[in-house]
Amino acid sequence: MATESEKYQQQDTLPFSSAELGAFHRFHAHTWNDDEQFQAGLKMITQTQGVAPSFLELLKMKQYYFSTRMGTKINLDNYLAWRKHLEQPLDDPNVPIFKRFDEYDFDKDPKFQQGLPSIVGQLIKDGKSTLDKAALQREMTKAKAFYYARFIELFDFPAYLTWKEMEKSQVGPACPYAHLWQDKGKDSSSELAEDAQKFLTTTSPVSTGALKLHVHSPTTKNVFTGVRLSKLSQAFSAADDDNSITSIIWTANSGTSSQDQRDPESMIVTKDEKWFSGGVVATGAAKAGSTQDPEQGKMLLRQYFSLVDQLANIPIADQKPVVVVVDGMVSLSAAYLAFASGFQRVITENTTLSFTPIKSLEAVPDQVENPFAGLYLLGCIQSNAMKDASAQSLPRGVGHYLAFCPDNILRGPDLRKLDLADFFVPSSKKQDMEEAVLSVAGCPPPHTTQAVRMALNAEVVYPGPAKIDVWRSEIKECFGDANSLSDIVTNLEKYDKPWSQAIRTYIASLEPVFAKLMFEAINKAAELASFQECARLEYRLAQRYKAYLASLSEDYDDDETEDNIKTFFEQIEGEEAELFTFPFADWIKGHECDDEFDSPSTTNESQEQDPSKACPYLASKNGGESALPTDHPSIPGVDFSDPEAVKACPFLSSKKEEEATAAQSGPVPTDHPNIPGVNFSDSEAAKACPFLSAKQKTEQDEATPSALPSDHPAIPGVDFLNPDAAKSCPFLSAKNSQ
């Protein structure tokens, strides 16, 4: 081992002054373990943080102590450069082995993956199921090092840890809080791209582990049609039947937010642009606006409830945890697939939910008609508020508050507070979180769920304070002890504030029977014990209320309907019994082609190139044999042979005018470029077109004998037949004088 003086001699010029070198030596040689004052401060910081500081954090503590107590300032960057020169030989033979260990792909080694479950299971048995991220990474690194040294190549693990810490210290930031803003996680660019023809992709584990389901149709807002719900059900069933699948992780490509390209100098503004799901829809975007078939709506609800029930039962029946990662807005009509209890619900700062319509958001077309969507979640929230009497409990009546407070968008802090989510992870760390879950998901039952939660807990962060806590007293006073909807309105009148006025206005805008039904339904849902019971109640109310609306007449007795409101809660025999037994496997065989979404590029081009999109008349006409021009776009369901349709269509009307004018003025030259929507047979259009005007001028010139000499140069735009032009031209004037 070379002495320090020999190491110094290996470098011709050191980039440090003699004063710096002296400070580095004193700092490096200080007996930190014997310094009682420093050790007391270190102990206090460690107890406060709950974890020992890293190498770099400890170094910064020493730097601060040395500058304040010893009066000697240390430049850490220069000190680390000096220390690297002093302690790290360039020809260390272990470094290549350490780098090979770092680069080894353990995820694709079947032998390592097969042994991983026993390692994770042992951690749980040892009571380490709540490890923080750093501790979990250390345990996993130990397991990898043991495997690598035994089956790949032998190496010195303690020496590797020392080398790794030194390597980190060279690139570490100077700010002690940099981990809060600089460690942004892996890029999410590996997320599967838009593919409207393949809504769902599944990725199986190498040996045993988690099945990853990935939905990737952000252009359609990841809506769920009957076919898509069936495909999800088939994937869940296959995972449930496969013994090598220990768990399921469901993610979605929710699109790209403009915040990702935000100017760092601009103000941060929350923008809701990403969609986990736009809801359950009856048809595709191509059929938006069509009247929804009542039977199709019932079938969709049955498919939806069957899938939610299936998803929630997998962890219970087979001890296979299901992780749903929600990184975007969730439509209320699909909320149970994101927030229902029974699986591990992971949310990000992009996750939102609202129990009332949001004015700023455009509704997704053809959503399944379910006016009481979300009743199960409201019932659970209301029940939790009634049972918990702790200081941090939910305010009583919060379920009614959420149902009748307009434009109330729930985000991460409130979703956690309401127990609608289990883990909050920043979207920048979403890929890290998914990889952490996949790395431990091979742990077999009964420890799989604990292993998955251990990985998730290592990634969670504090989402921030909940707004519901701020409004706790007002919610409790206005909604907590209300026995009817009128009680809520009366309580709100005590507050002469914009928020109370907004709620009263919203309640007054609701159809009276619906408002009363919703109030009673939340109370009844809070008393029910299971999702199935609440789903039956939700379905029952939806069907009876839609029937009630269909039977309305001008002379109906509103008071009589309100007196008989209890009849809405009576069971619907037969239909409710089949809500959770939809035969997905048989149904999909005849409906695989029903998912009618076009690819994004095709849809956009057709909208841009189709001039008839502007016709207000077209959508209402049907039947008859079409007499369309060959170049007119075909629009299903529209009879263009109807004269009124022709008049209403700008494309056809211009076509007729063009033909009429052409008959009078003659055809457009064959070499003229075709410009859709412009009638160049019109004399005014010809004047405005440089091509036609030049063409006509040439034809006129050819028809008129020219008096120009054959050797005169042609000058575009100059009429040399004009005597004045001839006089001003030296060539012509000289020619004439001869």
Secondary structure as GFF3:
##gff-version 3
##sequence-region A 1 738
A	DSSP	alpha_helix	4	9	.	.	.	ID=ss1
A	DSSP	alpha_helix	18	29	.	.	.	ID=ss2
A	DSSP	three_ten_helix	32	34	.	.	.	ID=ss3
A	DSSP	alpha_helix	36	49	.	.	.	ID=ss4
A	DSSP	alpha_helix	55	69	.	.	.	ID=ss5
A	DSSP	alpha_helix	76	87	.	.	.	ID=ss6
A	DSSP	alpha_helix	95	103	.	.	.	ID=ss7
A	DSSP	three_ten_helix	106	108	.	.	.	ID=ss8
A	DSSP	alpha_helix	110	125	.	.	.	ID=ss9
A	DSSP	alpha_helix	133	151	.	.	.	ID=ss10
A	DSSP	alpha_helix	157	171	.	.	.	ID=ss11
A	DSSP	three_ten_helix	178	180	.	.	.	ID=ss12
A	DSSP	three_ten_helix	188	190	.	.	.	ID=ss13
A	DSSP	beta_strand	200	203	.	.	.	ID=ss14
A	DSSP	beta_strand	209	215	.	.	.	ID=ss15
A	DSSP	three_ten_helix	218	220	.	.	.	ID=ss16
A	DSSP	alpha_helix	226	241	.	.	.	ID=ss17
A	DSSP	beta_strand	245	252	.	.	.	ID=ss18
A	DSSP	three_ten_helix	258	261	.	.	.	ID=ss19
A	DSSP	beta_strand	275	277	.	.	.	ID=ss20
A	DSSP	three_ten_helix	285	287	.	.	.	ID=ss21
A	DSSP	alpha_helix	294	318	.	.	.	ID=ss22
A	DSSP	beta_strand	322	326	.	.	.	ID=ss23
A	DSSP	beta_strand	329	330	.	.	.	ID=ss24
A	DSSP	three_ten_helix	332	334	.	.	.	ID=ss25
A	DSSP	alpha_helix	336	339	.	.	.	ID=ss26
A	DSSP	beta_strand	344	347	.	.	.	ID=ss27
A	DSSP	alpha_helix	375	387	.	.	.	ID=ss28
A	DSSP	alpha_helix	398	404	.	.	.	ID=ss29
A	DSSP	alpha_helix	412	417	.	.	.	ID=ss30
A	DSSP	beta_strand	423	424	.	.	.	ID=ss31
A	DSSP	three_ten_helix	427	429	.	.	.	ID=ss32
A	DSSP	alpha_helix	430	440	.	.	.	ID=ss33
A	DSSP	alpha_helix	448	457	.	.	.	ID=ss34
A	DSSP	alpha_helix	467	470	.	.	.	ID=ss35
A	DSSP	alpha_helix	472	475	.	.	.	ID=ss36
A	DSSP	pi_helix	476	480	.	.	.	ID=ss37
A	DSSP	alpha_helix	485	492	.	.	.	ID=ss38
A	DSSP	alpha_helix	498	509	.	.	.	ID=ss39
A	DSSP	alpha_helix	512	527	.	.	.	ID=ss40
A	DSSP	alpha_helix	531	550	.	.	.	ID=ss41
A	DSSP	alpha_helix	558	563	.	.	.	ID=ss42
A	DSSP	three_ten_helix	565	569	.	.	.	ID=ss43
A	DSSP	three_ten_helix	576	578	.	.	.	ID=ss44
A	DSSP	alpha_helix	584	589	.	.	.	ID=ss45
A	DSSP	alpha_helix	600	609	.	.	.	ID=ss46
A	DSSP	three_ten_helix	611	614	.	.	.	ID=ss47
A	DSSP	three_ten_helix	618	620	.	.	.	ID=ss48
A	DSSP	alpha_helix	643	648	.	.	.	ID=ss49
A	DSSP	alpha_helix	650	665	.	.	.	ID=ss50
A	DSSP	alpha_helix	683	688	.	.	.	ID=ss51
A	DSSP	alpha_helix	690	703	.	.	.	ID=ss52
A	DSSP	alpha_helix	723	728	.	.	.	ID=ss53
A	DSSP	alpha_helix	730	737	.	.	.	ID=ss54
###
